[in-house]
């Protein structure tokens, strides 16, 4: 397996691997080791179906199925589609679905508002616009290691509360009130996630973060905003310009990410699978037992 640098501080490009051929006995352990060490991996020029995508996700852990979580019963898993395209054409820019897509342009970590957060996002491009629509990833592991002491001291032992509707309200009060945005109770997680394989710490934060336990609203917001701003300084950010067939995966425990805008007169369609963390991924280190 040949790899090269994705970004000077984190991430690898994995060459000469066909993800359709990866199994638990073939290449997965090598890929997983790269994932734990480097936080983000790019596999260019892949040709994967939804079935291939799903099989790959299952190697990393339980497939995240929010519909099943919300219903409290089995609901068939489906690969998530991130697109401005419908059967009847392109969506209007003020469509609530489009506003929800645009909320992904805030720096965030997937699923911090769920009972079990995500370990990984596996994202692939089906249709890309002529320009724009990039995905950016910031390493909260590298940023945490280089964060100034005054901020590290405030966050080292902090508990951060997360709420999905909090991030959606930044774009639209109507969007934030939708039942799909309010069905998850507020969720607390410890701010620092040590990687159980490498021992390295990362800041676990998101646009969904709305409070730091024990602090007032204004002080919480000041610290959260300063921390996200530091983690997303240019030296910690990789910008991915999509090509059809690219597969990009990242460690949700150690990164922030966001989408970038494009000309919405052009289609952009990506397919995404998140997998949930397990105890083996260090869940107990961030779980808040008193909540």
C-alpha positions in Angstrom: 0.0 0.0 0.0 1.5 3.3 -1.1 0.6 6.5 0.6 1.5 10.2 0.4 0.8 13.3 2.4 -2.7 14.8 2.3 -1.7 17.8 4.4 1.6 18.7 6.0 0.3 18.1 9.5 -2.2 15.2 9.1 -3.9 12.9 6.7 -2.7 10.5 3.9 -3.6 9.8 0.3 -3.9 6.1 -0.2 -2.9 5.0 -3.7 -3.4 1.7 -5.6 -6.2 0.4 -3.3 -9.6 -0.7 -4.7 -12.0 -0.2 -1.8 -14.3 -2.9 -3.3 -11.6 -5.5 -2.4 -11.1 -4.4 1.2 -12.2 -7.0 3.8 -11.6 -7.7 7.4 -8.7 -10.0 6.3 -7.4 -7.9 3.4 -6.1 -4.3 3.8 -8.6 -3.3 6.5 -6.1 -3.5 9.4 -3.6 -1.4 7.4 -6.2 1.2 6.6 -7.5 1.3 10.2 -3.9 1.8 11.4 -3.5 4.8 9.0 -6.9 6.1 10.2 -5.9 6.0 13.8 -2.6 7.7 13.2 -3.4 10.3 10.5 -7.2 11.1 11.1 -8.1 11.6 7.5 -7.6 9.4 4.4 -8.3 10.0 0.7 -8.8 7.2 -1.8 -8.9 8.7 -5.3 -10.7 7.4 -8.4 -12.9 4.7 -6.7 -15.9 3.1 -8.2 -18.1 2.0 -5.3 -21.8 1.1 -5.2 -24.0 1.7 -2.1 -23.5 -2.0 -1.3 -19.7 -1.5 -1.4 -20.0 1.7 0.6 -22.0 -0.1 3.3 -19.7 -3.1 3.5 -16.7 -0.7 4.0 -18.6 1.1 6.8 -19.4 -2.1 8.6 -15.7 -2.8 8.9 -15.3 0.3 11.1 -18.3 -0.2 13.3 -22.1 -0.1 13.7 -23.7 1.8 10.8 -25.3 5.0 12.1 -29.1 4.7 11.5 -30.8 7.8 12.9 -34.2 6.7 11.7 -33.9 3.5 13.7 -32.6 5.4 16.7 -35.5 7.9 16.7 -38.1 5.2 16.1 -36.7 2.8 18.7 -37.1 -0.1 16.3 -35.5 -1.7 13.2 -35.6 0.6 10.2 -33.8 -0.4 7.0 -30.4 1.4 6.7 -29.9 3.6 3.7 -26.8 5.4 2.6 -27.3 9.2 3.1 -27.4 11.4 0.1 -26.2 15.0 0.3 -27.6 16.7 -2.8 -29.4 19.7 -4.2 -31.0 17.5 -6.9 -34.5 16.0 -6.8 -36.5 13.9 -9.2 -38.1 17.1 -10.4 -34.9 19.2 -10.8 -32.7 21.3 -8.6 -34.0 22.5 -5.2 -34.8 26.2 -4.5 -32.0 27.9 -2.5 -34.5 28.7 0.3 -35.8 25.2 0.5 -35.5 23.8 4.1 -33.5 20.8 2.8 -31.1 23.2 1.2 -30.8 25.2 4.4 -30.0 22.0 6.2 -27.3 21.3 3.6 -25.9 24.8 4.1 -25.8 24.3 7.9 -23.1 21.7 7.0 -21.0 24.7 6.0 -20.6 25.4 9.7 -17.5 23.8 11.2 -18.9 20.7 12.9 -18.4 17.1 14.0 -21.1 14.7 13.0 -23.5 13.2 15.6 -22.2 14.9 18.8 -25.9 15.3 19.6 -26.7 11.6 19.4 -26.7 9.1 22.3 -23.6 7.5 20.6 -21.4 9.8 18.6 -19.8 8.9 15.2 -16.4 7.4 14.8 -16.1 8.0 11.1 -17.6 9.5 8.0 -17.0 7.8 4.7 -18.0 10.3 1.9 -17.9 9.8 -1.8 -18.6 12.0 -4.8 -21.1 11.1 -7.5 -21.7 14.5 -9.2 -19.6 17.6 -8.6 -20.1 21.2 -9.8 -17.6 22.9 -12.1 -16.2 24.9 -9.1 -16.9 25.2 -5.4 -18.5 22.6 -3.2 -15.2 21.6 -1.5 -15.1 19.8 1.8 -12.7 21.1 4.4 -11.2 19.1 7.3 -9.4 20.6 10.3 -7.3 18.5 12.7 -8.4 19.1 16.3 -5.6 16.8 17.4 -2.9 18.9 15.9 -4.6 22.1 17.0 -5.1 20.9 20.5 -1.4 20.0 20.8 -0.5 23.6 19.7 -3.3 25.5 21.5 -2.3 28.3 23.8 -2.2 27.5 27.5 -5.0 29.9 28.5 -7.5 28.0 26.2 -6.2 24.5 27.0 -6.6 25.2 30.7 -10.3 26.1 30.2 -11.0 23.0 28.1 -8.8 20.2 29.5 -11.4 19.0 32.0 -14.5 20.7 30.5 -17.8 19.0 29.7 -19.4 20.4 26.6 -23.1 20.2 25.8 -24.4 19.6 22.3 -27.7 20.3 20.6 -28.6 19.8 16.9 -31.1 22.6 16.8 -28.5 25.0 18.1 -26.4 24.8 14.9 -29.5 24.9 12.7 -30.8 28.0 14.4 -27.7 29.8 13.2 -29.2 29.6 9.7 -33.0 29.4 10.2 -35.3 29.5 13.2 -37.8 27.6 11.1 -35.3 24.9 10.3 -34.3 24.6 14.0 -37.9 24.0 15.0 -38.4 21.0 12.8 -39.1 17.7 14.7 -36.0 16.1 13.1 -33.9 18.8 14.7 -35.5 18.8 18.2 -36.0 15.0 18.8 -32.6 14.5 20.4 -32.1 15.5 24.1 -29.1 17.7 24.8 -26.0 15.6 25.1 -22.8 16.2 27.2 -19.4 14.9 26.3 -16.0 15.5 27.8 -14.0 18.0 25.7 -10.9 16.0 25.2 -10.9 12.6 23.4 -7.7 10.6 23.9 -7.1 8.1 21.0 -7.0 4.6 22.5 -4.4 3.4 20.0 -2.0 6.3 19.8 -2.7 8.0 23.1 -2.9 11.4 21.4 -5.6 13.8 22.6 -8.0 15.8 20.4 -10.6 18.5 21.1 -14.1 17.1 20.7 -16.2 20.1 19.6 -18.7 21.1 17.0 -21.1 23.8 15.8 -23.7 21.9 17.8 -21.8 22.8 21.1 -23.9 25.4 23.0 -22.6 25.3 26.6 -19.8 24.4 28.9 -21.0 22.8 32.1 -20.6 25.2 35.1 -20.2 28.3 33.0 -22.7 31.0 31.9 -23.9 31.4 28.4 -21.7 34.3 27.4 -18.5 32.8 28.8 -19.3 29.4 27.3 -19.9 30.9 23.9 -16.6 33.0 24.1 -14.5 29.9 24.8 -16.3 27.6 22.3 -16.0 30.2 19.5 -12.3 30.9 20.3 -11.5 27.2 20.4 -13.2 26.5 17.0 -11.5 29.6 15.5 -8.1 28.3 16.6 -8.7 24.8 15.4 -9.7 26.0 12.0 -6.8 28.3 11.4 -5.4 27.8 7.8 -2.4 25.7 9.0 -4.8 23.1 10.5 -7.2 22.8 7.5 -7.1 20.6 4.4 -9.4 21.6 1.5 -10.6 18.8 -0.7 -11.6 19.7 -4.2 -13.8 16.8 -5.3 -13.4 14.6 -8.3 -16.0 12.0 -9.1 -15.1 8.7 -7.5 -13.1 10.3 -4.6 -13.7 8.6 -1.2 -12.7 10.7 1.8 -12.9 9.4 5.3 -12.1 11.1 8.6 -12.0 10.5 12.3 -14.9 12.3 14.0 -13.0 12.1 17.3 -10.2 14.2 16.0 -11.4 16.6 13.3 -13.9 19.3 12.4 -15.2 19.6 8.9 -17.5 21.7 6.7 -18.8 22.0 3.2 -18.2 25.0 1.0 -20.8 26.8 -1.2 -21.1 26.4 -4.9 -23.3 27.7 -7.7 -26.6 26.0 -6.9 -27.6 26.1 -10.5 -25.3 23.1 -10.7 -25.9 19.7 -9.1 -23.6 18.4 -6.3 -24.3 14.9 -5.0 -22.3 13.1 -2.4 -23.1 9.9 -0.5 -22.2 9.5 3.1 -22.1 6.8 5.8 -21.3 7.4 9.4 -20.4 4.6 11.8 -20.9 4.9 15.6 -18.1 4.6 18.1 -17.8 1.6 20.4 -16.0 1.1 23.7 -12.9 0.0 21.8 -12.8 3.5 20.2 -12.5 5.3 23.6 -16.2 6.0 24.2 -15.8 5.7 28.0 -13.2 8.5 28.0 -15.7 11.1 26.9 -18.9 9.7 28.4 -20.3 11.8 31.2 -21.6 9.4 33.8 -23.6 11.9 35.9 -25.8 13.1 33.0 
